Amino acid sequence: MLSLRVRPLLVLCAVAAVFAFAMTDADARAGRGGSFGSRGSQTFSAPPSTTTSPGARPIERSMTQPGQPGGMFAQRPPVSSPGGFFNRPGFLGGLFTGFLGAGLLGMLFGHGFLGGLGGFASMLGLLLQIGLIVIIGYLVWTWWQRRSQPALASGPALRDYASGDARPQMGFGGGAPASRARASGTDEVGLTPDDFNAFEKTLGEVQSAYSAEDLARLRRHVTPEMLSYFSEELSANASKGVVNRVSDVKLLQGDLAEAWREGDTDYATVAMRFSLNDETVERDSGRVLQGGPDEATEVWTFMRVRGGHWLVSAIQQS
């Protein structure tokens, strides 16, 4: 009777071990832990489908907040001072504020509106009181008029979309001419074969630096946000006593999903299918725990400040 009860428990433990093994394997390789990073104003928009990757998982972790375009490289809006006449800086605002405050205090203590200014009870004081009332009334009236008028609705102007004419280079196919906004292959940046070569080289550099657990090298190829995610993954591996060894990275196929500009920043999202040798080894003994030759398809977004070099800003699983 006891053995009959133990057998289902053993089966359950075996199934749990298989799932645990699969979950551990899902954390291997740079970027394999999920979809994360920032794509500027397109962070929470799905990239266009391509031949290499018909779809991509939505961004799951990002420092970009929904509704705030531009991501971490966007300029913060200036802090505006409170509106209103008496909140304006300078001599005039302070002068009228002083007159009004003194007058009100004078009225409270029974000295008249201008009693607080020294007890001037002359015609000049009366004219000044009338002038202040007229000015305040005019300011209130103009403020109310502006508030009652409907705001003018406006939107961003449509961009001039340029078709990509990059020739197939190092595994990448040229983008198709854009027939509509954000169509697959839309290229508003004017990418060249050198750019596609840079994307392929960065793919190998990031995997190599991640395998070596070299954050200094990673910093040269990824944004600070992506570096923080990779650092978390490497810390988790160190805590588990394992190392992810990635080698023999080779791009098999790649194509452009979209490329666009936001101010002085260029973005390019490309789908890449590549082969690699992906192993998880025990840190102390070097014993291979799992992995081997593998193939992956991912969607990477690169960004650069105009005139700079490309950095990885997001990775999405296909």
C-alpha positions in Angstrom: 0.0 0.0 0.0 2.8 2.4 0.8 4.6 1.8 -2.5 1.4 2.5 -4.4 1.3 6.0 -2.7 4.9 6.7 -3.3 4.9 6.0 -7.1 2.7 8.9 -8.0 4.8 11.2 -5.8 8.0 10.0 -7.7 6.3 10.6 -11.0 5.3 14.1 -9.9 8.9 14.9 -8.8 10.3 13.7 -12.1 7.9 15.9 -14.0 8.8 18.9 -11.8 12.5 18.2 -12.4 11.9 18.3 -16.2 10.1 21.6 -15.9 12.8 23.0 -13.7 15.5 21.9 -16.2 13.5 23.6 -19.0 13.2 26.8 -17.0 16.9 26.9 -16.3 17.7 26.4 -19.9 15.4 29.3 -20.8 17.7 31.7 -18.9 20.7 30.8 -20.9 22.3 33.0 -23.7 22.2 36.8 -23.7 18.6 37.9 -24.2 17.0 34.5 -23.9 15.4 35.4 -20.6 12.5 37.3 -22.3 11.7 40.4 -24.2 13.0 43.6 -22.6 14.5 47.0 -23.4 13.3 50.2 -25.0 12.3 51.0 -28.6 11.7 54.7 -28.2 8.2 55.7 -28.9 7.6 52.2 -30.4 8.4 50.4 -27.2 4.9 49.1 -26.7 4.1 48.7 -30.4 4.7 45.4 -32.1 7.4 45.6 -34.8 6.3 44.7 -38.3 6.4 41.1 -39.2 9.2 39.9 -41.5 10.2 36.8 -43.4 12.7 35.9 -40.7 10.3 36.6 -37.8 6.5 36.7 -38.5 6.0 38.0 -35.0 7.7 39.1 -31.7 6.7 38.9 -28.1 5.7 42.2 -26.6 8.3 44.1 -24.4 7.9 42.7 -20.9 10.5 44.8 -19.0 11.3 48.4 -19.9 12.3 51.7 -18.3 10.1 53.5 -20.8 6.7 54.3 -19.3 3.6 53.8 -21.4 2.5 57.1 -23.0 6.0 58.7 -22.7 7.6 58.6 -26.2 11.3 58.6 -26.6 12.3 56.2 -23.8 15.2 56.9 -21.6 16.9 59.2 -24.2 14.0 61.6 -24.4 14.4 65.0 -23.0 12.3 65.7 -19.9 9.7 68.4 -20.2 10.7 71.7 -18.6 9.2 72.5 -15.3 6.9 75.5 -15.8 6.2 78.0 -13.1 2.6 78.4 -11.9 0.5 80.7 -14.1 -1.3 83.9 -13.1 -0.4 87.5 -12.9 0.7 87.5 -9.3 2.8 84.4 -9.8 5.0 86.1 -12.4 8.5 86.8 -11.3 10.1 90.2 -11.5 9.5 93.7 -10.1 6.0 94.2 -11.5 4.5 91.1 -10.0 6.1 91.7 -6.6 5.0 95.4 -6.6 1.3 94.6 -7.2 1.4 91.8 -4.7 2.7 94.1 -2.1 0.1 96.8 -2.8 -2.7 94.3 -2.6 -1.4 92.6 0.6 -0.9 96.0 2.3 -4.4 97.2 1.3 -6.1 94.1 2.5 -4.3 94.3 5.9 -5.3 97.9 6.1 -9.0 97.0 5.5 -8.8 94.3 8.2 -7.5 96.8 10.8 -9.9 99.5 9.9 -7.5 101.9 8.2 -9.0 101.7 4.7 -7.6 99.9 1.7 -4.3 101.8 1.7 -4.0 102.2 5.4 -1.3 99.5 5.5 0.9 101.7 3.3 1.2 104.5 5.9 -2.3 105.9 6.1 -2.4 107.9 2.9 -6.0 109.2 2.7 -5.6 111.4 -0.3 -7.0 111.6 -3.8 -3.8 109.8 -5.0 -4.6 106.9 -2.8 -8.2 106.8 -4.1 -7.1 106.8 -7.7 -4.6 104.1 -7.0 -7.3 101.9 -5.5 -9.5 102.4 -8.5 -6.6 101.7 -10.9 -5.8 98.5 -9.1 -9.4 97.3 -9.2 -9.6 98.1 -12.9 -6.3 96.2 -13.6 -7.3 93.2 -11.6 -10.8 93.1 -13.3 -9.1 93.3 -16.7 -6.7 90.5 -15.9 -9.6 88.3 -14.6 -11.6 89.0 -17.7 -8.8 88.2 -20.1 -8.0 85.0 -18.2 -11.6 83.9 -18.4 -11.8 84.6 -22.1 -8.7 82.5 -22.8 -10.1 79.7 -20.6 -13.4 79.7 -22.4 -11.9 79.3 -25.9 -11.5 75.7 -27.1 -7.9 74.4 -27.6 -6.7 74.0 -31.1 -6.3 70.3 -31.9 -3.0 69.5 -33.7 -1.1 66.4 -34.4 2.3 65.4 -35.7 3.0 65.9 -39.3 3.3 62.8 -41.5 6.9 61.8 -42.1 8.3 61.3 -45.6 8.9 57.6 -45.7 11.9 56.5 -47.8 12.2 53.1 -49.2 15.2 50.9 -48.2 17.5 49.9 -51.0 20.2 48.1 -49.0 21.5 45.1 -50.9 21.7 41.7 -49.3 24.8 41.8 -47.2 26.2 39.3 -44.6 22.9 37.5 -44.2 20.6 40.6 -44.3 18.1 41.2 -47.0 17.3 44.7 -48.2 14.1 46.3 -46.9 11.0 46.4 -49.1 9.7 49.7 -50.3 7.3 51.2 -47.8 3.8 51.4 -49.1 2.4 52.7 -45.8 3.5 54.0 -42.4 5.5 51.4 -40.5 5.2 48.7 -43.2 7.7 45.9 -43.0 11.1 47.1 -44.2 10.3 50.8 -43.7 13.6 52.7 -43.6 13.4 56.4 -42.6 17.1 56.4 -41.6 18.7 55.4 -44.9 20.6 52.3 -43.7 23.7 51.1 -45.6 25.4 47.8 -45.9 27.8 49.0 -43.3 25.0 49.4 -40.8 23.9 45.8 -41.4 27.4 44.6 -41.0 27.5 46.5 -37.7 24.3 44.7 -36.6 25.8 41.3 -37.3 29.1 42.2 -35.6 27.2 43.4 -32.5 25.3 40.2 -32.3 28.5 38.2 -32.0 30.2 40.8 -29.7 27.2 40.8 -27.2 27.1 37.0 -27.0 30.8 36.8 -26.6 31.0 39.4 -23.8 28.0 37.8 -22.1 29.7 34.4 -22.2 32.8 35.9 -20.7 30.7 37.8 -18.1 32.5 40.9 -19.1 30.3 43.9 -18.3 32.9 46.4 -19.5 32.7 44.9 -23.0 29.0 44.7 -22.9 28.8 48.4 -22.0 30.4 49.3 -25.3 27.6 47.5 -27.2 24.4 48.0 -25.3 22.4 50.8 -23.6 22.7 51.3 -19.9 19.2 49.8 -19.5 20.1 46.6 -21.3 23.4 46.4 -19.3 21.3 46.4 -16.1 19.3 43.4 -17.4 22.3 41.5 -18.4 24.0 42.2 -15.1 21.0 40.7 -13.3 21.1 37.6 -15.4 24.9 37.2 -14.8 24.4 37.7 -11.0 21.7 35.0 -11.0 24.0 32.6 -12.8 26.8 33.4 -10.3 24.3 32.6 -7.4 23.4 29.3 -9.0 27.1 28.4 -9.5 26.8 28.2 -13.3 28.3 29.9 -16.3 26.6 30.3 -19.7 29.2 29.6 -22.5 28.2 30.9 -25.9 30.3 30.3 -29.0 30.3 29.8 -32.8 27.6 32.5 -33.3 26.7 32.7 -37.0 24.0 34.8 -38.6 21.9 32.6 -40.9 19.2 35.0 -42.0 18.2 38.6 -41.2 15.9 41.3 -42.4 14.8 44.8 -41.5 11.5 45.3 -39.7 11.6 49.1 -39.4 14.0 52.0 -39.1 13.0 55.4 -37.9 14.2 58.7 -36.3 13.2 60.5 -33.2 14.9 63.8 -32.9 18.6 63.1 -32.9 18.2 59.4 -32.3 18.1 56.7 -35.0 16.4 53.4 -34.3 16.5 50.1 -36.3 14.7 46.9 -35.5 15.9 43.8 -37.3 14.9 40.2 -37.1 17.8 37.7 -36.9 18.0 33.9 -37.1 21.4 32.6 -36.0 23.1 29.4 -34.9 25.3 29.1 -31.9 26.8 26.6 -29.4 24.9 27.4 -26.1 26.0 25.5 -23.0 25.5 25.9 -19.3 28.5 24.7 -17.3 29.2 24.3 -13.6 31.3 27.2 -12.5 33.8 25.3 -10.3 34.3 22.0 -12.2 33.5 23.2 -15.8 31.2 20.2 -16.3 28.6 20.8 -19.0 25.2 20.6 -17.4 23.0 21.2 -20.4 22.9 22.7 -23.9 24.9 22.3 -27.1 24.4 23.4 -30.7 21.3 25.5 -31.0 19.5 27.9 -33.3 17.5 31.0 -32.3 15.4 33.7 -33.9 15.1 37.0 -32.1 14.2 40.6 -32.9 16.8 43.2 -31.9 16.4 46.9 -31.8 19.5 49.1 -32.2 19.8 52.8 -31.4 22.4 55.5 -32.1 22.7 59.2 -31.5 23.2 60.8 -34.9 26.8 60.3 -36.0 27.5 57.7 -33.3 27.7 53.9 -33.3 24.8 51.4 -32.8 23.9 50.1 -29.4 21.5 47.3 -28.6 18.4 48.9 -26.9 15.9 46.0 -26.9 15.7 42.2 -27.5 12.4 40.5 -28.3 11.8 36.8 -28.6 10.3 35.6 -31.9 
